[in-house]
Amino acid sequence: MKKTVLLFLATAMTLGASAQSARRLQEQAAQAAAEKSPTAVTLTERARSQYTAQTSMPTELTWRRDIYRELDLKKEKNAALYYPEEPLGDRVNFFTLILSLIQDGKIKAYEYRLDGNELFTPDNEIDLESILDKFYFDYKKDENGKYIIDIPSRDIGKYYIKESNYLDQLSNYQTKVTAICPVLMQSGYGEKPTAYPMFWLNYDEISPYLGQTQVMTSSYNNTSNMSLDDYFVMRQYEGDIYKTSNLRNQPLSEYCDTDSALQAERARIEKQLTDFRNGLWSQAEEKDTKAEKTDGRKGRETAEKEPREKKTRAEKSPRREKTPKSPASSGERLSVHR
């Protein structure tokens, strides 16, 4: 009987230890997975600069033009922001990543104002719960106060981005993404989807985290990956212009009455940017060509001048007088006549 009790206790202790080991392994695996997530990383200021490929915009500029673009996720080049619709391993789509970063307090969301412009000030910040309530997201809180959200990623059909095209003091032309806004697309039965811009994000705040997030950029080659930061910095997206910064703050749709007029206006603005950029390169090439021609002309003039100078010096130098030859020294025989 005593042996039976001891055997039972030993078995129970072994099973308990095995259960604790299994639970510990699960916790360690969950922690390791969480550490791989970009939202779990707290970045120092130095790390922030290392994790982004985008250069900061100088404070002093000689020229600047701001363009607002609409990125439709139905287009192939923009699908990298949509995939995967549901979390796949350690991969999440762009919108899920954004909400996670906001919830963890890593980045801030700024209210989308009626004028459509971004304003990155403390007065314009909006918290996560206000976003969830405003757009009727299903959510609840766990015992730690963390939001468990039913994220409608499939309904995020567009993104608005702001590009700043500028010329710095050294005449370097740059294009930089400065702001991003997710757009919720919702519709009733049989109705055309309506766009609901949600909030603005300051790209400089989110870019270090995007630098740690890989996305698939090709449906044909599934190994074609890059970071989300490189995706935006290298302008791998495709976006139509819907507004430019102008004195009346008008989007194109307000002064373009038809679709054909809207397309023509977009093409005109794109051409303006291209012509301005190409004009800078043409001016630089023209300066280089003029410099080469000037150097070549100076070289030819120098080459032509040197023989003339040598000839002139030769003409001006006095001639040496000839000394008459002595007969004896010439080796001639003398004839003596008697």
Contacts in CASP RR format, 6 or more apart in sequence:
PFRMAT RR
TARGET T0000
AUTHOR 0000-0000-0000
METHOD contacts of the structure
MODEL  1
MKKTVLLFLATAMTLGASAQSARRLQEQAAQAAAEKSPTAVTLTERARSQ
YTAQTSMPTELTWRRDIYRELDLKKEKNAALYYPEEPLGDRVNFFTLILS
LIQDGKIKAYEYRLDGNELFTPDNEIDLESILDKFYFDYKKDENGKYIID
IPSRDIGKYYIKESNYLDQLSNYQTKVTAICPVLMQSGYGEKPTAYPMFW
LNYDEISPYLGQTQVMTSSYNNTSNMSLDDYFVMRQYEGDIYKTSNLRNQ
PLSEYCDTDSALQAERARIEKQLTDFRNGLWSQAEEKDTKAEKTDGRKGR
ETAEKEPREKKTRAEKSPRREKTPKSPASSGERLSVHR
33 90 0 8 1.000
34 40 0 8 1.000
35 41 0 8 1.000
36 90 0 8 1.000
37 90 0 8 1.000
37 100 0 8 1.000
38 97 0 8 1.000
38 101 0 8 1.000
38 209 0 8 1.000
38 210 0 8 1.000
38 211 0 8 1.000
38 212 0 8 1.000
38 213 0 8 1.000
39 97 0 8 1.000
39 100 0 8 1.000
39 101 0 8 1.000
39 104 0 8 1.000
39 106 0 8 1.000
39 209 0 8 1.000
40 104 0 8 1.000
41 209 0 8 1.000
41 212 0 8 1.000
42 106 0 8 1.000
43 51 0 8 1.000
43 208 0 8 1.000
43 209 0 8 1.000
47 208 0 8 1.000
48 208 0 8 1.000
49 208 0 8 1.000
50 208 0 8 1.000
51 207 0 8 1.000
51 208 0 8 1.000
51 209 0 8 1.000
51 211 0 8 1.000
51 212 0 8 1.000
51 229 0 8 1.000
52 207 0 8 1.000
52 208 0 8 1.000
52 210 0 8 1.000
52 211 0 8 1.000
52 229 0 8 1.000
52 233 0 8 1.000
53 211 0 8 1.000
53 227 0 8 1.000
53 229 0 8 1.000
53 230 0 8 1.000
53 233 0 8 1.000
54 176 0 8 1.000
54 177 0 8 1.000
54 203 0 8 1.000
54 204 0 8 1.000
54 207 0 8 1.000
54 229 0 8 1.000
54 232 0 8 1.000
54 233 0 8 1.000
55 174 0 8 1.000
55 176 0 8 1.000
56 204 0 8 1.000
57 164 0 8 1.000
57 166 0 8 1.000
57 174 0 8 1.000
57 176 0 8 1.000
57 178 0 8 1.000
58 166 0 8 1.000
58 168 0 8 1.000
58 169 0 8 1.000
60 168 0 8 1.000
60 169 0 8 1.000
61 166 0 8 1.000
61 167 0 8 1.000
61 168 0 8 1.000
61 169 0 8 1.000
62 167 0 8 1.000
62 168 0 8 1.000
62 169 0 8 1.000
62 171 0 8 1.000
63 166 0 8 1.000
63 167 0 8 1.000
64 164 0 8 1.000
64 165 0 8 1.000
64 166 0 8 1.000
64 167 0 8 1.000
65 164 0 8 1.000
65 165 0 8 1.000
65 166 0 8 1.000
65 244 0 8 1.000
65 245 0 8 1.000
65 273 0 8 1.000
66 162 0 8 1.000
66 163 0 8 1.000
66 164 0 8 1.000
66 165 0 8 1.000
66 178 0 8 1.000
66 244 0 8 1.000
66 245 0 8 1.000
67 162 0 8 1.000
67 163 0 8 1.000
67 164 0 8 1.000
67 165 0 8 1.000
67 241 0 8 1.000
67 243 0 8 1.000
67 244 0 8 1.000
67 269 0 8 1.000
67 273 0 8 1.000
68 160 0 8 1.000
68 161 0 8 1.000
68 162 0 8 1.000
68 163 0 8 1.000
68 241 0 8 1.000
68 242 0 8 1.000
68 243 0 8 1.000
68 244 0 8 1.000
68 251 0 8 1.000
69 160 0 8 1.000
69 161 0 8 1.000
69 162 0 8 1.000
69 163 0 8 1.000
69 239 0 8 1.000
69 240 0 8 1.000
69 241 0 8 1.000
69 242 0 8 1.000
70 158 0 8 1.000
70 159 0 8 1.000
70 160 0 8 1.000
70 183 0 8 1.000
70 239 0 8 1.000
70 240 0 8 1.000
70 241 0 8 1.000
70 242 0 8 1.000
71 78 0 8 1.000
71 81 0 8 1.000
71 158 0 8 1.000
71 159 0 8 1.000
71 160 0 8 1.000
71 161 0 8 1.000
71 237 0 8 1.000
71 238 0 8 1.000
71 239 0 8 1.000
72 78 0 8 1.000
72 157 0 8 1.000
72 158 0 8 1.000
72 239 0 8 1.000
72 240 0 8 1.000
73 79 0 8 1.000
73 81 0 8 1.000
73 82 0 8 1.000
73 156 0 8 1.000
73 157 0 8 1.000
73 158 0 8 1.000
73 159 0 8 1.000
74 157 0 8 1.000
75 238 0 8 1.000
75 239 0 8 1.000
76 219 0 8 1.000
77 236 0 8 1.000
77 237 0 8 1.000
77 238 0 8 1.000
78 159 0 8 1.000
78 237 0 8 1.000
78 238 0 8 1.000
78 239 0 8 1.000
79 219 0 8 1.000
80 215 0 8 1.000
80 216 0 8 1.000
80 217 0 8 1.000
80 228 0 8 1.000
80 231 0 8 1.000
80 236 0 8 1.000
81 93 0 8 1.000
81 94 0 8 1.000
81 95 0 8 1.000
81 159 0 8 1.000
81 215 0 8 1.000
81 237 0 8 1.000
82 93 0 8 1.000
82 94 0 8 1.000
82 153 0 8 1.000
82 156 0 8 1.000
82 157 0 8 1.000
83 93 0 8 1.000
83 215 0 8 1.000
83 216 0 8 1.000
84 91 0 8 1.000
84 92 0 8 1.000
84 93 0 8 1.000
85 93 0 8 1.000
85 153 0 8 1.000
85 154 0 8 1.000
86 153 0 8 1.000
87 96 0 8 1.000
91 214 0 8 1.000
92 100 0 8 1.000
93 153 0 8 1.000
94 159 0 8 1.000
94 182 0 8 1.000
94 215 0 8 1.000
94 228 0 8 1.000
95 151 0 8 1.000
95 153 0 8 1.000
95 156 0 8 1.000
95 182 0 8 1.000
96 151 0 8 1.000
96 153 0 8 1.000
97 209 0 8 1.000
97 213 0 8 1.000
97 228 0 8 1.000
98 107 0 8 1.000
98 182 0 8 1.000
98 201 0 8 1.000
98 206 0 8 1.000
99 128 0 8 1.000
99 149 0 8 1.000
99 151 0 8 1.000
101 107 0 8 1.000
101 206 0 8 1.000
101 209 0 8 1.000
102 108 0 8 1.000
102 109 0 8 1.000
102 128 0 8 1.000
102 131 0 8 1.000
103 128 0 8 1.000
103 146 0 8 1.000
103 147 0 8 1.000
106 209 0 8 1.000
107 201 0 8 1.000
107 202 0 8 1.000
107 205 0 8 1.000
107 206 0 8 1.000
107 209 0 8 1.000
108 125 0 8 1.000
108 201 0 8 1.000
108 202 0 8 1.000
108 205 0 8 1.000
109 125 0 8 1.000
109 126 0 8 1.000
109 127 0 8 1.000
109 128 0 8 1.000
109 131 0 8 1.000
109 199 0 8 1.000
109 200 0 8 1.000
109 201 0 8 1.000
110 118 0 8 1.000
110 119 0 8 1.000
110 120 0 8 1.000
110 121 0 8 1.000
110 124 0 8 1.000
110 125 0 8 1.000
110 126 0 8 1.000
110 199 0 8 1.000
110 200 0 8 1.000
110 201 0 8 1.000
110 202 0 8 1.000
111 119 0 8 1.000
111 124 0 8 1.000
111 125 0 8 1.000
111 126 0 8 1.000
111 199 0 8 1.000
111 200 0 8 1.000
112 181 0 8 1.000
112 197 0 8 1.000
112 198 0 8 1.000
112 199 0 8 1.000
112 200 0 8 1.000
113 119 0 8 1.000
113 124 0 8 1.000
115 249 0 8 1.000
116 197 0 8 1.000
117 249 0 8 1.000
118 162 0 8 1.000
118 179 0 8 1.000
118 181 0 8 1.000
118 200 0 8 1.000
118 202 0 8 1.000
119 200 0 8 1.000
120 179 0 8 1.000
120 200 0 8 1.000
120 202 0 8 1.000
126 199 0 8 1.000
128 147 0 8 1.000
129 147 0 8 1.000
131 137 0 8 1.000
131 198 0 8 1.000
131 199 0 8 1.000
132 139 0 8 1.000
132 147 0 8 1.000
132 149 0 8 1.000
135 184 0 8 1.000
135 196 0 8 1.000
135 198 0 8 1.000
137 149 0 8 1.000
137 150 0 8 1.000
137 151 0 8 1.000
137 152 0 8 1.000
138 149 0 8 1.000
138 150 0 8 1.000
139 147 0 8 1.000
139 148 0 8 1.000
139 149 0 8 1.000
139 150 0 8 1.000
140 147 0 8 1.000
140 148 0 8 1.000
141 147 0 8 1.000
141 148 0 8 1.000
142 148 0 8 1.000
152 184 0 8 1.000
155 184 0 8 1.000
155 185 0 8 1.000
155 186 0 8 1.000
156 182 0 8 1.000
156 183 0 8 1.000
156 184 0 8 1.000
156 185 0 8 1.000
157 183 0 8 1.000
157 184 0 8 1.000
157 185 0 8 1.000
158 182 0 8 1.000
158 183 0 8 1.000
158 185 0 8 1.000
158 195 0 8 1.000
159 180 0 8 1.000
159 181 0 8 1.000
159 182 0 8 1.000
159 183 0 8 1.000
160 180 0 8 1.000
160 181 0 8 1.000
160 183 0 8 1.000
160 197 0 8 1.000
160 242 0 8 1.000
161 177 0 8 1.000
161 179 0 8 1.000
161 180 0 8 1.000
161 181 0 8 1.000
161 232 0 8 1.000
161 237 0 8 1.000
161 239 0 8 1.000
162 177 0 8 1.000
162 178 0 8 1.000
162 179 0 8 1.000
162 180 0 8 1.000
163 175 0 8 1.000
163 176 0 8 1.000
163 177 0 8 1.000
163 178 0 8 1.000
164 175 0 8 1.000
164 176 0 8 1.000
164 178 0 8 1.000
165 173 0 8 1.000
165 174 0 8 1.000
165 175 0 8 1.000
165 273 0 8 1.000
166 173 0 8 1.000
166 174 0 8 1.000
166 176 0 8 1.000
167 173 0 8 1.000
167 174 0 8 1.000
167 280 0 8 1.000
168 174 0 8 1.000
171 280 0 8 1.000
171 284 0 8 1.000
173 276 0 8 1.000
173 277 0 8 1.000
173 280 0 8 1.000
175 235 0 8 1.000
176 203 0 8 1.000
177 203 0 8 1.000
177 232 0 8 1.000
177 233 0 8 1.000
178 202 0 8 1.000
178 203 0 8 1.000
178 204 0 8 1.000
179 200 0 8 1.000
179 201 0 8 1.000
179 202 0 8 1.000
179 203 0 8 1.000
180 200 0 8 1.000
180 201 0 8 1.000
180 203 0 8 1.000
180 206 0 8 1.000
181 197 0 8 1.000
181 198 0 8 1.000
181 199 0 8 1.000
181 200 0 8 1.000
181 201 0 8 1.000
182 197 0 8 1.000
182 198 0 8 1.000
182 199 0 8 1.000
183 195 0 8 1.000
183 196 0 8 1.000
183 197 0 8 1.000
183 198 0 8 1.000
184 195 0 8 1.000
184 196 0 8 1.000
184 197 0 8 1.000
184 198 0 8 1.000
185 193 0 8 1.000
185 194 0 8 1.000
185 195 0 8 1.000
185 196 0 8 1.000
186 193 0 8 1.000
186 194 0 8 1.000
186 196 0 8 1.000
187 193 0 8 1.000
187 194 0 8 1.000
203 232 0 8 1.000
207 229 0 8 1.000
207 232 0 8 1.000
208 229 0 8 1.000
210 227 0 8 1.000
210 228 0 8 1.000
210 229 0 8 1.000
210 231 0 8 1.000
210 232 0 8 1.000
211 227 0 8 1.000
211 228 0 8 1.000
211 229 0 8 1.000
211 230 0 8 1.000
212 227 0 8 1.000
213 227 0 8 1.000
213 228 0 8 1.000
213 229 0 8 1.000
214 225 0 8 1.000
214 226 0 8 1.000
214 227 0 8 1.000
214 228 0 8 1.000
215 225 0 8 1.000
215 226 0 8 1.000
215 227 0 8 1.000
215 228 0 8 1.000
215 231 0 8 1.000
216 222 0 8 1.000
216 224 0 8 1.000
216 225 0 8 1.000
217 224 0 8 1.000
217 225 0 8 1.000
217 226 0 8 1.000
217 231 0 8 1.000
217 236 0 8 1.000
218 224 0 8 1.000
226 234 0 8 1.000
226 236 0 8 1.000
230 236 0 8 1.000
231 237 0 8 1.000
240 266 0 8 1.000
241 252 0 8 1.000
241 266 0 8 1.000
241 269 0 8 1.000
241 270 0 8 1.000
242 251 0 8 1.000
242 252 0 8 1.000
242 253 0 8 1.000
243 250 0 8 1.000
243 251 0 8 1.000
243 252 0 8 1.000
244 252 0 8 1.000
244 269 0 8 1.000
252 262 0 8 1.000
252 265 0 8 1.000
252 266 0 8 1.000
253 262 0 8 1.000
255 265 0 8 1.000
256 262 0 8 1.000
256 264 0 8 1.000
256 265 0 8 1.000
327 334 0 8 1.000
END
